[in-house]
């Protein structure tokens, strides 16, 4: 029996025992050695591995660093953040030092945590009774009234914005001002004129007038002097000393106690036609209304003297003016201008207006006619579109819509319908009207002679013979033992004693396709194919499109024993030779005419209409300027202008002359305005039409009535 030397657990410090023959050994855990793992191992490390003054400590199976204050980490490589949990107040910022911290304070604060507002008033001098106010990182001075500046060092200018009136001067005081007034004024702002008339005696009824810094006396008539103390005979009068009084001898033309009144020499004077009497000294004169002359304004001035009304115009003498009655076609003050009769005229469709004397005419663009070129000239007049063609009127031209089968400017040419047609197998094309036909060579038939005529029709190949269709003929394949054209004759054997009686049937197992029929020949067979097929076994569809011309872009479709043409849009007919009439069922409104195009149509509209079907009345007001507030009215192929009151003319360009009827009476002058007039009345008249006499003249000014 093997003894287990490990039963006594001889391995210390966690070692593992391994039993061997007549012994054991120990596997030690890291950090121990010796036969029984009884000895601890020491690890020595360079103290430089512990940074920033840290000290290395040897542990069991390892080491650790005792860090200097302010550092941490496995190797003391990290500066401990001493700002964690610290509060630098009032905007201060924490600065991490080694094993400590400090606060960088915002301006105006101090203390370990910036908790104290710095006193910025220390050493500050606020002058003139001002008081220092401590702010954050600064200070300010509350100044006593009347002072300003950072330190209250400046006397406030209280005269800023002050208005000392009438030449007064502002004086700046401390916290106030005063006005030094110019002589003759008083008040806080010199706004009051001092009353210099206080205590003044203007004699003989005179009145004191207060001036600026003085006074004057307005004397009653007949007195003068600073205080009206002296008698004054005016206007050249002479003073006469009477007993206990005086009197004035007045110069001619004056009267009154002191000759102060100009004698009215207009009394009893009649200045005619609105003239106004002017009192002079010892005489009078008449100021005549414009257009009159003479001592008493009795003569109407001839305003036509020297006036030249041109171009047959006639001068009309008005009151204080003239006018020219112009011959038709002329205008302006002297009829010197040929009236532009083209103003507002619309020569349509590219026409040009020509101004004549008292009228206009339109030079129309080719293809148009009538007064305003509004009518498309009918270019079809006298045109002969032959062979049933129809004339279509274009602008300055025409075209002929030809009947099918004709062409040319006047449809005079029979269209050669044989162009592009292939009559096969020697056939000849014959041109018809709007079509063609093929004259086939003997032995051929159908539209293009493409079909070999079946000459076996009606042929009887006897005794089992089979008819073979040739070109323009046939032959009979006779059954064995028969001969001659129709196999009607029997052949004998060598001993001429009997007919041949049997032939092998070569059609057994033969498939003639597509309805073809097998024909047993002597030592062979053939297939008779149904129409439209060909080939040894009728396996091929005959191409019936060979030689077919589908016109105008049509496409040939091969059918069985026939063809058809798929026509391009706008065409129809067996060979697409006919232009489809797209005008069928089309309604071109308001007198419009339908024009058939290829695969479409268009409407030639009557003047004044537009749109696909001429359904829209053309807006003839587009581009039209009805002046002076006029409104354009759209008519059919034309327009008119509804003018605002007071205007007339095709485009409301003319101001209606409301003065033309001479509505102002009694020599009044009419002034034409927009949709009304005003009368400037001669002196002595009033009313809207100067129809009313009035008693008071206003010197030489006219009165205006509206």
Secondary structure, DSSP 8 states (H G I E B T S, - for coil): ----TTTT----TT-EEEEETTEEEEE--TTEESTTS-EE------GGGS-TT-EEEEETTEEEEE--TTEESTTS-EE--TTTT----TT-EEEEETTEEEEE--TTEESTTS-EE--TTTT----TT-EEEEETTEEEEE--TTEESTTS-EE--TTTT----TT-EEEEETTEEEEE--TTEESTTS-EE--TTTT----TT-EEEEETTEEEEE--TTEESTTS-EE---TT-EEEEETTEEEEE--TTEESTTS-EE--TTTT----TT-EEEEETTEEEEE--TTEESTTS-EE--TTTT----TT-EEEEETTEEEEE--TTEESTTS-EE--TTTT----TT-EEEEETTEEEEE--TTEESTTS-EE--TTTT----TT-EEEEETTEEEEE--TTEESTTS-EE--TTTT----TT-EEEEETTEEEEE--TTEESTTS-EE--TTTT----TT-EEEEETTEEEEE--TTEESTTS-EE-B-TTSSSB------TTTT----TT-EEEEETTEEEEE--TTEESTTS-EE--TTTT----TT-EEEEETTEEEEE--TTEESTTS-EE--TTTT----TT-EEEEETTEEEEE--TTEESTTS-EE--TTTT----TT-EEEEETTEEEEE--TTEESTTS-EE--TTTT----TT-EEEEETTEEEEEE-TTEESTTS-EE-S---TT--EEE-
